[in-house]
Amino acid sequence: MKKRASFSGKLGFVLSAAGAAVGLGNIWRFPYLCAKYGGGTYLIIYILLAATFGYTMIMAETSIGRMSQKSPVGAFRHFSDKRIYRIGGWINAIVPMLIVPYYSVIGGWVMKYTFDYITRPAARMAEKGYFASFISTASPEGWFIVFALVTTVIVYMGVQGGIERISKILMPVLIALAVIICVYTMTRPGAGEGIKYLLVPSLNRFSWMTVVTAMQQMFYSLSIAMGILITFGSYMKKQVSIEESTDQVEVFDTIIAFLAGLMIIPAVFAFSGKDAGKSLDAGPSLMFITMPKTFASFPAGRIFGLMFFMLVLVAALTSSIALMESAVSTLEDELSFSRRKASAIAGAVMLLLGTLSALGYGPLSGVKIIGMQFLDFFDFITNSVMMPLAAIATCFLVTREIGSEALTREVTLGGARFVRKKIFCFMIKYICPLFCLIILISAVANAFGIIKL
């Protein structure tokens, strides 16, 4: 039997899992959600959810992976042959295969902007219609292919030689860039109001949707229900503490999300003044339209614009690597493919599906699925439908098939601690499935216009 690859130790797992977690969701999605749904109030709720809901799901998925020594499909089958869990395993496995193509398209956009800040003045990217004119052509396809090839090559290099090695290089770079940009933007005239907006709770902007959107953000921020943590858990050595590693991934991810807020919200306030709230509500266009305009208005804006998009590029790359690794691991385990063959097939699928998203706002703009462009559809079907279902299946697998005692034995191997066991057991049995159901219903209702998030 082929020996399973593994991380070299706890640092390798933590940096790789943190790299998977820290992605586009942290850099642009967290700041605008935080600004829209209560500032400091949203921040407090997010931290509380990370310490409970996020912690529980990371613990569960990592433990399932290490206990089974399999990727999602094999891991679910290892504990139960019931049809519902076989389906749950496949949902966990298919999610990253569907996400990484369109995620890499956005990664290509970021790569394009990074290159532009090297070769062009900051004012060029701030011009009206610059982003729209770019994505409405076939140009995104080339940048997507480059980003996808980089991801595929790193995954092909293996767990320690590729994923862990790159994570150990890129994650410190990401932190350094985040801190530098934060210091710069926080010292701009007018940025103080943005800092206040981020840190001071505002109950008049609080609503039930503050909680719902914070729960949704957990999936984006912590790579929950994407098969990644199960796969990475299967690479974790038995002497590594699962709970300590989980705590460190949580802290790392939350710090980056918080730094992203300190980067973007004060910068937008410094640029937009009283209209900052409207600018922050721009959602996805915040990163490609609002931020370039903001940097163009600052001294040394080109330098810090370049650093910002380098930061986003690093975050996008570490997440795309983790997504593709989960897909490759499934092909290796289920079809007995070599890493070379599995990487080639996963790369081909990425290029095929990603091309639809890359051209979806340009040559293929007239083709839609349930009224959505390809990229929006793939995002909806994975994040709004499949991931909540995958998470519910994980909760049921732990509580009804594995059992808390068996999982506890895995977590406490070698005398490791399980400090928050009571919180874990309560959350995995009652609260997490309920949260996932709420996310599923609210997201689908929002997509069809029944409610508005």
Buried (B, 14 or more C-beta within 10 A) or exposed (E): EEEBBBBBEBBBBBBBBBBBBBBBBBBBBBBBBBBBBBBBBBBBBBBEBBBBBBBBBBBBBBBBBBBBBBBBBBBBBBBBEBEEBBBBBBBBBBBBBBBBBBBBBBBBBBBBBBBBBEEEEBBBBBEEEBBEEBBBEEBBBEBBBBBBBBBBEBBBBBBBEBBBBBBBEBBEEBBEBBEBBBEBBBEBEBBBBBBBBBBEBBEEBBEEBBBBBBBBBBBBBBBBBBBBBBBBBBBBEEEBBBBBBBBBBBBBBBBBBBBBBBBBBBBBBBBBEEEBBEBBEBEBBBBBBBBBBBBBBBEEBBBBBBBBBBBBBBBBBBBBBBBBBBBBBBBBBBEEBEBEBBBBBBBEBBBEBBBBBBBBBBEBEEEEBEEBBBBBBBBBBBBBBBBBBBBBBBBBBBBBBBEBEBBBEBBBEEEBEBEBBEBBBBBBBEBBBEBBBBBBBBBBBBBEEEBEB
